[in-house]
Amino acid sequence: MTDTGYVIGVIAAMGLVTFALRALPFVGALWLNKHPLVQRLGQFLPLAIMTLLTIHSAAGSAREHAAGPLPELIAIALVVVLQWRTRNALLSILVGTAAYVVMRNFAFV
């Protein structure tokens, strides 16, 4: 049998480490928000990440279907045009997703 004090000590240590790891981003955010490199990354990184995710998703989906990348390209173009004209992200995402689903399931089978 293990010692009760030892078990309580291990559980307390695990709890402290878990709490510290979860609190670290909030403490570090105070310093990081003021750093010029982080501010510069915050300006262009979200766009770069979304672009890479879109390209990766479209290329992967295009390889799985015989119709090729045409439905993905049409849906992406539709989203870009809607976002450019309306500046409404929800509308762009919903219309682009609906167009893609309709094309994949009915038009480009």
N, CA and C atoms as a LAMMPS dump frame, in Angstrom:
ITEM: TIMESTEP
0
ITEM: NUMBER OF ATOMS
327
ITEM: BOX BOUNDS ff ff ff
-5.0000000000000000e+02 5.0000000000000000e+02
-5.0000000000000000e+02 5.0000000000000000e+02
-5.0000000000000000e+02 5.0000000000000000e+02
ITEM: ATOMS id mol type element x y z
1 1 1 N 0.842 -1.187 0
2 1 2 C 0 0 0
3 1 3 C 0.883 1.245 0
4 2 1 N 0.355 2.268 -0.599
5 2 2 C 1.095 3.519 -0.643
6 2 3 C 0.7 4.397 0.536
7 3 1 N 1.597 5.282 0.859
8 3 2 C 1.365 6.2 1.969
9 3 3 C 0.352 7.269 1.553
10 4 1 N -0.609 7.557 2.403
11 4 2 C -1.656 8.534 2.091
12 4 3 C -1.073 9.922 1.868
13 5 1 N -0.108 10.292 2.657
14 5 2 C 0.529 11.597 2.494
15 5 3 C 1.23 11.72 1.15
16 6 1 N 1.848 10.638 0.704
17 6 2 C 2.527 10.638 -0.594
18 6 3 C 1.524 10.825 -1.728
19 7 1 N 0.403 10.127 -1.664
20 7 2 C -0.623 10.225 -2.698
21 7 3 C -1.206 11.638 -2.739
22 8 1 N -1.482 12.201 -1.574
23 8 2 C -2.018 13.568 -1.519
24 8 3 C -0.995 14.558 -2.066
25 9 1 N 0.274 14.364 -1.756
26 9 2 C 1.33 15.24 -2.271
27 9 3 C 1.441 15.166 -3.788
28 10 1 N 1.365 13.969 -4.343
29 10 2 C 1.439 13.808 -5.796
30 10 3 C 0.236 14.461 -6.467
31 11 1 N -0.943 14.26 -5.929
32 11 2 C -2.146 14.876 -6.497
33 11 3 C -2.057 16.398 -6.405
34 12 1 N -1.577 16.933 -5.291
35 12 2 C -1.42 18.381 -5.139
36 12 3 C -0.399 18.922 -6.135
37 13 1 N 0.702 18.21 -6.327
38 13 2 C 1.716 18.652 -7.291
39 13 3 C 1.151 18.643 -8.705
40 14 1 N 0.41 17.608 -9.057
41 14 2 C -0.204 17.553 -10.382
42 14 3 C -1.209 18.692 -10.56
43 15 1 N -1.965 18.995 -9.527
44 15 2 C -2.922 20.093 -9.599
45 15 3 C -2.229 21.437 -9.778
46 16 1 N -1.124 21.653 -9.059
47 16 2 C -0.388 22.904 -9.202
48 16 3 C 0.22 23.052 -10.596
49 17 1 N 0.789 21.979 -11.108
50 17 2 C 1.381 22.033 -12.451
51 17 3 C 0.295 22.291 -13.485
52 18 1 N -0.841 21.637 -13.365
53 18 2 C -1.946 21.844 -14.297
54 18 3 C -2.442 23.283 -14.235
55 19 1 N -2.605 23.808 -13.036
56 19 2 C -3.054 25.191 -12.887
57 19 3 C -2.037 26.165 -13.478
58 20 1 N -0.759 25.928 -13.225
59 20 2 C 0.28 26.818 -13.747
60 20 3 C 0.318 26.791 -15.272
61 21 1 N 0.187 25.603 -15.859
62 21 2 C 0.208 25.51 -17.314
63 21 3 C -1.007 26.188 -17.949
64 22 1 N -2.134 26.134 -17.274
65 22 2 C -3.33 26.785 -17.824
66 22 3 C -3.319 28.29 -17.587
67 23 1 N -2.652 28.752 -16.546
68 23 2 C -2.588 30.188 -16.255
69 23 3 C -1.476 30.88 -17.038
70 24 1 N -0.48 30.134 -17.484
71 24 2 C 0.67 30.722 -18.177
72 24 3 C 0.291 31.545 -19.409
73 25 1 N -0.608 31.097 -20.289
74 25 2 C -0.953 31.94 -21.446
75 25 3 C -1.559 33.291 -21.056
76 26 1 N -2.327 33.328 -19.985
77 26 2 C -2.931 34.591 -19.57
78 26 3 C -1.893 35.538 -18.981
79 27 1 N -0.953 34.996 -18.223
80 27 2 C 0.123 35.818 -17.668
81 27 3 C 1.052 36.279 -18.785
82 28 1 N 1.376 35.374 -19.699
83 28 2 C 2.263 35.718 -20.805
84 28 3 C 1.63 36.663 -21.798
85 29 1 N 0.3 36.667 -21.892
86 29 2 C -0.385 37.535 -22.845
87 29 3 C -0.164 39.001 -22.52
88 30 1 N -0.039 39.328 -21.262
89 30 2 C 0.203 40.719 -20.884
90 30 3 C 1.511 41.222 -21.487
91 31 1 N 2.529 40.391 -21.468
92 31 2 C 3.819 40.768 -22.045
93 31 3 C 3.802 40.658 -23.568
94 32 1 N 3.194 39.6 -24.068
95 32 2 C 3.216 39.356 -25.508
96 32 3 C 2.419 40.389 -26.302
97 33 1 N 1.334 40.894 -25.75
98 33 2 C 0.524 41.868 -26.476
99 33 3 C 1.287 43.146 -26.776
100 34 1 N 2.278 43.459 -25.97
101 34 2 C 3.051 44.68 -26.158
102 34 3 C 4.256 44.476 -27.064
103 35 1 N 4.611 43.242 -27.355
104 35 2 C 5.81 42.96 -28.147
105 35 3 C 5.546 43.267 -29.622
106 36 1 N 6.452 44.004 -30.304
107 36 2 C 6.205 44.385 -31.695
108 36 3 C 6.131 43.204 -32.659
109 37 1 N 6.892 42.16 -32.414
110 37 2 C 6.845 40.989 -33.29
111 37 3 C 5.474 40.317 -33.235
112 38 1 N 4.916 40.201 -32.046
113 38 2 C 3.604 39.577 -31.892
114 38 3 C 2.528 40.447 -32.544
115 39 1 N 2.658 41.75 -32.425
116 39 2 C 1.696 42.644 -33.074
117 39 3 C 1.781 42.511 -34.592
118 40 1 N 2.984 42.402 -35.128
119 40 2 C 3.165 42.244 -36.581
120 40 3 C 2.59 40.902 -37.051
121 41 1 N 2.854 39.835 -36.298
122 41 2 C 2.308 38.525 -36.658
123 41 3 C 0.784 38.528 -36.61
124 42 1 N 0.213 39.253 -35.656
125 42 2 C -1.23 39.319 -35.526
126 42 3 C -1.907 40.013 -36.696
127 43 1 N -1.139 40.799 -37.454
128 43 2 C -1.727 41.497 -38.585
129 43 3 C -1.894 40.603 -39.807
130 44 1 N -0.927 39.723 -40.083
131 44 2 C -1.008 38.947 -41.323
132 44 3 C -1.136 37.447 -41.113
133 45 1 N -0.901 36.94 -39.929
134 45 2 C -0.938 35.498 -39.705
135 45 3 C -2.339 34.893 -39.852
136 46 1 N -3.417 35.518 -39.366
137 46 2 C -4.737 34.898 -39.571
138 46 3 C -5.073 34.695 -41.048
139 47 1 N -4.756 35.66 -41.888
140 47 2 C -5.011 35.508 -43.316
141 47 3 C -4.164 34.388 -43.91
142 48 1 N -2.905 34.31 -43.506
143 48 2 C -2.023 33.253 -44.019
144 48 3 C -2.506 31.876 -43.588
145 49 1 N -2.947 31.748 -42.358
146 49 2 C -3.434 30.452 -41.859
147 49 3 C -4.702 30.044 -42.606
148 50 1 N -5.641 30.964 -42.78
149 50 2 C -6.875 30.632 -43.492
150 50 3 C -6.595 30.276 -44.946
151 51 1 N -5.641 30.967 -45.572
152 51 2 C -5.292 30.654 -46.958
153 51 3 C -4.713 29.247 -47.063
154 52 1 N -3.797 28.908 -46.172
155 52 2 C -3.203 27.566 -46.198
156 52 3 C -4.241 26.487 -45.916
157 53 1 N -5.135 26.725 -44.966
158 53 2 C -6.177 25.739 -44.672
159 53 3 C -7.117 25.558 -45.856
160 54 1 N -7.453 26.652 -46.537
161 54 2 C -8.336 26.563 -47.702
162 54 3 C -7.678 25.79 -48.83
163 55 1 N -6.419 26.093 -49.102
164 55 2 C -5.702 25.388 -50.17
165 55 3 C -5.565 23.906 -49.844
166 56 1 N -5.203 23.604 -48.614
167 56 2 C -5.041 22.203 -48.208
168 56 3 C -6.363 21.445 -48.304
169 57 1 N -7.435 22.064 -47.831
170 57 2 C -8.742 21.412 -47.866
171 57 3 C -9.229 21.217 -49.303
172 58 1 N -9.079 22.236 -50.127
173 58 2 C -9.536 22.135 -51.51
174 58 3 C -8.731 21.098 -52.279
175 59 1 N -7.428 21.074 -52.079
176 59 2 C -6.592 20.101 -52.786
177 59 3 C -6.906 18.679 -52.334
178 60 1 N -7.106 18.483 -51.04
179 60 2 C -7.427 17.147 -50.534
180 60 3 C -8.772 16.659 -51.023
181 61 1 N -9.743 17.542 -51.026
182 61 2 C -11.08 17.165 -51.485
183 61 3 C -11.099 16.925 -52.989
184 62 1 N -10.332 17.705 -53.728
185 62 2 C -10.296 17.543 -55.184
186 62 3 C -9.676 16.21 -55.581
187 63 1 N -8.731 15.718 -54.797
188 63 2 C -8.105 14.424 -55.105
189 63 3 C -9.047 13.256 -54.864
190 64 1 N -10.036 13.443 -54.011
191 64 2 C -10.947 12.358 -53.659
192 64 3 C -12.079 12.17 -54.658
193 65 1 N -12.35 13.149 -55.513
194 65 2 C -13.496 13.083 -56.407
195 65 3 C -13.038 13.126 -57.86
196 66 1 N -13.805 12.462 -58.709
197 66 2 C -13.455 12.389 -60.125
198 66 3 C -13.651 13.72 -60.842
199 67 1 N -14.525 14.569 -60.324
200 67 2 C -14.799 15.848 -60.981
201 67 3 C -13.629 16.815 -60.863
202 68 1 N -12.689 16.509 -60
203 68 2 C -11.539 17.384 -59.842
204 68 3 C -11.835 18.571 -58.955
205 69 1 N -11.053 19.629 -59.093
206 69 2 C -11.162 20.767 -58.171
207 69 3 C -12.192 21.818 -58.578
208 70 1 N -12.977 21.588 -59.621
209 70 2 C -13.891 22.625 -60.09
210 70 3 C -14.916 23.061 -59.041
211 71 1 N -15.605 22.181 -58.328
212 71 2 C -16.553 22.653 -57.304
213 71 3 C -15.87 23.47 -56.195
214 72 1 N -14.678 23.045 -55.791
215 72 2 C -13.959 23.793 -54.763
216 72 3 C -13.596 25.185 -55.256
217 73 1 N -13.114 25.262 -56.48
218 73 2 C -12.704 26.555 -57.024
219 73 3 C -13.9 27.49 -57.195
220 74 1 N -15.023 26.955 -57.631
221 74 2 C -16.228 27.779 -57.783
222 74 3 C -16.702 28.285 -56.42
223 75 1 N -16.729 27.397 -55.43
224 75 2 C -17.175 27.796 -54.093
225 75 3 C -16.232 28.833 -53.481
226 76 1 N -14.93 28.637 -53.648
227 76 2 C -13.963 29.602 -53.118
228 76 3 C -14.131 30.951 -53.809
229 77 1 N -14.295 30.943 -55.125
230 77 2 C -14.489 32.197 -55.859
231 77 3 C -15.775 32.893 -55.409
232 78 1 N -16.816 32.12 -55.186
233 78 2 C -18.078 32.686 -54.722
234 78 3 C -17.917 33.343 -53.353
235 79 1 N -17.218 32.68 -52.454
236 79 2 C -16.986 33.238 -51.119
237 79 3 C -16.165 34.522 -51.214
238 80 1 N -15.132 34.518 -52.044
239 80 2 C -14.285 35.704 -52.186
240 80 3 C -15.087 36.877 -52.728
241 81 1 N -15.888 36.633 -53.755
242 81 2 C -16.68 37.71 -54.349
243 81 3 C -17.718 38.231 -53.355
244 82 1 N -18.412 37.329 -52.668
245 82 2 C -19.406 37.77 -51.686
246 82 3 C -18.761 38.555 -50.546
247 83 1 N -17.634 38.097 -50.074
248 83 2 C -16.962 38.792 -48.989
249 83 3 C -16.48 40.166 -49.443
250 84 1 N -16.001 40.232 -50.648
251 84 2 C -15.511 41.501 -51.189
252 84 3 C -16.656 42.502 -51.373
253 85 1 N -17.814 42.001 -51.846
254 85 2 C -18.927 42.898 -52.128
255 85 3 C -19.753 43.256 -50.884
256 86 1 N -20.007 42.266 -50.005
257 86 2 C -20.918 42.51 -48.886
258 86 3 C -20.218 42.739 -47.553
259 87 1 N -18.991 42.267 -47.41
260 87 2 C -18.26 42.349 -46.137
261 87 3 C -19.029 41.66 -45
262 88 1 N -19.75 40.614 -45.331
263 88 2 C -20.526 39.859 -44.354
264 88 3 C -19.987 38.435 -44.34
265 89 1 N -19.183 38.123 -43.334
266 89 2 C -18.522 36.821 -43.277
267 89 3 C -19.52 35.677 -43.166
268 90 1 N -20.561 35.856 -42.358
269 90 2 C -21.543 34.787 -42.187
270 90 3 C -22.242 34.464 -43.502
271 91 1 N -22.65 35.484 -44.23
272 91 2 C -23.298 35.268 -45.524
273 91 3 C -22.341 34.567 -46.491
274 92 1 N -21.109 35.011 -46.546
275 92 2 C -20.131 34.414 -47.453
276 92 3 C -19.903 32.949 -47.139
277 93 1 N -19.755 32.635 -45.864
278 93 2 C -19.49 31.251 -45.459
279 93 3 C -20.706 30.372 -45.751
280 94 1 N -21.892 30.837 -45.399
281 94 2 C -23.1 30.036 -45.616
282 94 3 C -23.364 29.795 -47.1
283 95 1 N -23.266 30.833 -47.919
284 95 2 C -23.527 30.671 -49.351
285 95 3 C -22.453 29.803 -49.989
286 96 1 N -21.192 30.018 -49.631
287 96 2 C -20.114 29.199 -50.187
288 96 3 C -20.25 27.731 -49.806
289 97 1 N -20.59 27.476 -48.553
290 97 2 C -20.77 26.097 -48.103
291 97 3 C -21.961 25.443 -48.794
292 98 1 N -23.076 26.171 -48.88
293 98 2 C -24.26 25.619 -49.544
294 98 3 C -23.979 25.343 -51.018
295 99 1 N -23.294 26.259 -51.682
296 99 2 C -22.968 26.049 -53.099
297 99 3 C -22.069 24.836 -53.271
298 100 1 N -21.107 24.682 -52.4
299 100 2 C -20.205 23.541 -52.486
300 100 3 C -20.945 22.224 -52.268
301 101 1 N -21.809 22.188 -51.263
302 101 2 C -22.552 20.956 -50.972
303 101 3 C -23.471 20.604 -52.139
304 102 1 N -24.153 21.582 -52.696
305 102 2 C -25.045 21.324 -53.836
306 102 3 C -24.243 20.831 -55.031
307 103 1 N -23.116 21.482 -55.315
308 103 2 C -22.308 21.054 -56.466
309 103 3 C -21.746 19.652 -56.266
310 104 1 N -21.274 19.345 -55.077
311 104 2 C -20.687 18.018 -54.827
312 104 3 C -21.724 16.914 -54.86
313 105 1 N -22.937 17.21 -54.363
314 105 2 C -23.94 16.164 -54.265
315 105 3 C -24.836 16.029 -55.485
316 106 1 N -24.996 17.093 -56.259
317 106 2 C -25.951 17.046 -57.367
318 106 3 C -25.332 17.365 -58.716
319 107 1 N -24.475 18.348 -58.805
320 107 2 C -23.972 18.797 -60.111
321 107 3 C -22.763 18.008 -60.564
322 108 1 N -21.787 17.811 -59.709
323 108 2 C -20.532 17.138 -60.076
324 108 3 C -20.432 15.798 -59.367
325 109 1 N -21.29 14.88 -59.717
326 109 2 C -21.313 13.567 -59.031
327 109 3 C -20.284 12.634 -59.556
